[in-house]
Each structure stands twice: as C-alpha cells, then as structure tokens.
Amino acid sequence: VISTNAGGINVLRYGNTRNLVLGLEVVLADGEVWDGLRALRKDNAGYDLKQLFIGAEGTLGIVTRAVLRLVPRPRSSVSVLVAVPDPVTATRLLRRAQGDFSETLTSFELLEAPCVTMTLDHLGGGDTMVPGVSPWYVLIEVSGPADQASCENTVQRFLEAAFPDEVSDARLAISPAQADALWTMRESIPDAHNRAGFSVKHDISVPVSRVAEFLRQADAALHSAYPQVQSFTFGHLGDGNLHYNPLIKLDGHDPIDTRREVNRIVHDIVFSLGGSVSAEHGVGQVRLGDVERYRSAVELRLMRRVKEALDPEYLMNPGKILHEEAS
Amino acid sequence: VISTNAGGINVLRYGNTRNLVLGLEVVLADGEVWDGLRALRKDNAGYDLKQLFIGAEGTLGIVTRAVLRLVPRPRSSVSVLVAVPDPVTATRLLRRAQGDFSETLTSFELLEAPCVTMTLDHLGGGDTMVPGVSPWYVLIEVSGPADQASCENTVQRFLEAAFPDEVSDARLAISPAQADALWTMRESIPDAHNRAGFSVKHDISVPVSRVAEFLRQADAALHSAYPQVQSFTFGHLGDGNLHYNPLIKLDGHDPIDTRREVNRIVHDIVFSLGGSVSAEHGVGQVRLGDVERYRSAVELRLMRRVKEALDPEYLMNPGKILHEEAS
C-alpha cells in the first residue's frame, strides 16, 4: 500500500496513501535500517525522507513498519447513484458537490453505462438501484460528523438543486444494505470487465477540468482505429483518474501488438493533456517503457540520481520504475 | 512558502504546504530547469520528484513556479475563545472537536493566559472577548459549506456538551468583526511577546497525545534551572506544534549562552518524547546544530546522499540544513 502510494475510491476525501503516512521504518540497500517511525503531523527538521520511499515501489528500500494518521469514523454516510447525460455535465456536478459538501464529499465515481449494466448482469440483479437508462452515471458518497438525517437532507437538497440541469434522475440508498449494494456493484466492475472479452486497460489521470476532453479525444481516436471498439470507462472523476478500459475485437490480430498500439494512442492523448500514464497503480514492469517515453530527460536523470544515491548497485526490486543502465 | 513547507493556523484543515502543491518548476544545481508543472491529484508514474524540493529550504534547487491545489471558500465560519483549566483538558476538547467537526475543524490554538492578556494590553482593549480568568485558553475556528446559522448551532451544541467538564467558559464571536478581533489578537502574540523582554523561542512538535506531558516536563525543568522563568506558550495544539517561548530574566548572564542552554533543556525533552525541534519554520542556520544532534546517523547519511545526488558541489543555499563536509 505504501510502496505504491495506493489510491482508491476515497482519495477525494482522505488523499492518497502518502497523505496518511506519518512515519516509516525502511531497510536500505546497504542493509542499514532507517528508523523514521515518528508520529508527527508537522516536522520540518531537514529533508522529509519518508517521501522518498512512499510510492517508490520498493526500488529505494523496503518499508517494514509505518505510523499512519487516523481520522474519526464518520457518523453518517449517504450514497446515491445519479444519471448524467455526459462527462461534461458530470464534471459540473462535481464542482457543485465540492461547493456543497466540501471535505465530506467522500467519493465521486464516474461510470459509463456498460460498467453498470454488465456488472449487474454479472452479479445477477440489482437493476432496481439504477435510475433509468442513461449513457453515464455518477456514484457519490457523502459522509461526515453530522447525524444521518442531516446528511440525507443535505444530499437531497443538492440533488434538487442539480435537477434537471445536471442530474436527470437519481436513486438514493435508503438503507445501509442499499448503499452496500451500490458499492459492491462499483467494486465488482473489474471482475465483470475481465469476463467481457479482450480489453486494454489504462490507469490514467488528467487535470479534472480536462477529463471530458480526454474522453472525447480518446474515444474518437480509438473508434477511428478500431471501428468495433466498445468503450468501458469508470474511475475516480473527483481525482481526474480514469480506468479507461475499452473492449476491442481482436479479429485475429495479435493481442500484445494491439495492447501496445491502443496504449500508445491513449497515452499520447493523456500526455498532450498534461496527464499521467499511471495515476494510482504505479509503474512496475508494465509501464516502464511509458515512463521512459513520457517523462522528460531532466526528470529521468533526476530519478536516476535519486535511485543511485540510495541504491547504487540496483539491488532493490530490480527492473521496476527504471531499467538498470549499462552506463 | 514551498521551500519551507510552511504551516500556520489552518494546517489542521488544509495540511502543510506540501499537501497543497501539485506541481513545481525548479532550477537545479547544474543550471537545468525541471518542468514538473503538472496539475494532477494522482500521479504514480515514477518517483514523486516534487517532494524532494518542498521543505528543502532551497538546498536542492530553486523553486521558480508552482501549481497549487485550491479548495472551495467556506460558506460559513465561527470563531470562539474558550477557557480551559489545563493542557490535558484542552487535548480532550480537541478530540471532542475532531469528532464533532471532522475536517471542518479549521484551527485549534492553545494559548497560555499571558499570551492573551499581554497581547490585549499591547493592542489596547479587547478584554470583553475574554471568557473570564483562566490559566489557559483555546481559540477555535470551524468553517465549512453549511450556512452560517447551522455552523453556529453546531458550535453551540459542541460547547454545551463540553461544559463544564472541558470548557469552563466561552465567548463565541457573534459578528465577523468580533471574529477578526480574536484572530488579530492571535496573530499579534509574537509582536507582544517580542516587547516583553528576553525570551528563548522554540518551534517544536510532539505527538498530539504528548503535548500536555511535554509542557509538564519542560516547565518543571526550566523552573528548576531558572526559578524566575515566565512561561509563554502558544501554538497549534491540533498539530502538536507549540511555540514554547519562555521569558527569562538574564540577571547579567550572557544571552547567547542562555539561549543555548534553554534550547538544550527543551529540545532534549522534545527528543525524548519523539518530537521535532523544527515543526514549521525549518532548519536554516539557527537549528543546524540541533539537526546534527537529534537526527540519527542513518538519517544524516541519507540526507547527505540526497544532497550530493542533486547538488554535489554544495552550491544551493550553502550552510543551511547540512554543513558542507570536508570529507
């Protein structure tokens, strides 16, 4: 979790894992153990060494212990599945939600219709939770210190104010069981997707204001190259992080070549919009070539300097994030 | 602001500056410019290089541009000055406030009585804002997306529930002008303090749960060494960060020696409680010896490796954070 700076559906409220780490113990490449197990919210006594190891995928050292920041458990929680006409409107709805709920806006997930319908087919049932037929949905959670009735009222008022300009229909979960069912649907999307045929996965981010533009460009480019493509997009609109996972008919084409070609089309667009080719799942081996392609020469040099300062012999998790160079 | 990872009175809600930086442009020691001006909330495509430069006090490069995260302006805000008997009770009140207000708890400042009375004397007036005679006060701000009346009701209920166990008296600002006056008082404390005589300043942090213990130990140790010491403590209890700035009668003693001796007494206690000798103001030159004394050999070596990877000739802001070693 720490070595990948993991994200997920609640980053909007709580931040990435980096935001929750106060202290670390790390085994270094030379075998020494760094004890940085502080429990401080504020510490500016020199370089903040823990930042080096968070998200470094074990390439600078092995995290063996950690001190995490905790937050009070929310007293109330409301989930609602909302029908929206398109990603532009969904982004406008996000801005409204941020104004109304501030930090208590916990999740804001964008779901293309096939993600919802195919997942409910896969799970068997649950269609009653879907607010009408719509090309896009947004799954929202608001949680916080208010009592349950106040929290529900706030969400009701938000939905009324957004209807019909941004919201065409909505189903508010009226029990914890209904809320659980909505989030089970959300969490089962990757599973349903994996059964749906050959697809090419992406874990991209762009500035939130450019998500709709990214989708417009990527969908157009892919339809042009693969007329039978079926888009299948879901993800964390609140963070600008999408799992853009189109289903592609192979028609005898090589899956590895196809994956490479689709990745290239999508990632070139991401790059042109100032985005990242790995928002929350890291580089590993799979995205190594992308890092070399899309990060600048200055950045790659800086990354290598950091790597060689902490692990000059490339002993730690070799072959991840950076190739060992024969220099 | 970025190179010192600045803090202040709203860290409780918004985090340190590090938490608000999305992208940076930095001039490196070799004269190259790193363009890391991304505007992404999530990016795990390799090392998060911006973390290196935030809080590095310019010793690894010069920050020339930045992309910052913005948050919606709160719709409502309530400030209240609360009388509490002691720091233990103030810490209990903080926990209650975190439960009741969650992220909308914006500030939670602990003020020893002399900070309030001397500052109001200095400003001339404002005593009507003080809720009775008390050895300690807490200045709280709650702000968020609710309307002003709801926000005030929430704070009223919080105070009623905390009375009399944690709160002996309270003055809630009933107008923006009264709230401004409370915060002007808070912001004028350093000014009033500077006129009050010789003092030794600290910018320490300990885990929030150990703040009261720190004060007990530090006050006792200083009273033993300097029977005429007058304690003068204020700071960000919500972050465990105190400005522990006792007024000392010099009685002919050398101010530089006295400062060194008091720093040593206080910082040894901070260290024994797992704290930091620089919570929000950085190391600079003044705290350089403290960093060498209190950070472990492994840490100092790691810091030096990072420094030498990015600035092998010690060109950037020399003499800050780390001495240049004749190795």
Interface residues (C-beta under 8 A of the other chain):
Chain A: T4 N5 G7 V11 R13 G15 N16 R18 N19 L28 E32 V33 W34 D35 G36 R38 A39 L40 R41 K42 D43 N44 A45 G46 Y47 D48 L49 Q51 L52 I54 G55 A56 V71 P72 P74 Q98 G99 D100 F101 S102 E103 T104 G144 P145 S205 V206 P207 V208 H236 D239 G240 N241 G274 G275 S276 V277 S278 A279 E280 H281 G282 V283 R287 D290 V291 Y294 R295 S296 V298 E299 L302 M303 R305 V306 K307 E308 A309 L310 I321 L322
Chain B: T4 N5 G7 V11 R13 G15 N16 R18 N19 L28 E32 V33 W34 D35 G36 R38 A39 L40 R41 K42 D43 N44 A45 G46 Y47 D48 L49 Q51 L52 I54 G55 A56 V71 P72 P74 Q98 G99 D100 F101 S102 E103 T104 G144 P145 S205 V206 P207 V208 H236 D239 G240 N241 G274 G275 S276 V277 S278 A279 E280 H281 G282 V283 R287 D290 V291 Y294 R295 S296 V298 E299 L302 M303 R305 V306 K307 E308 A309 L310 I321 L322
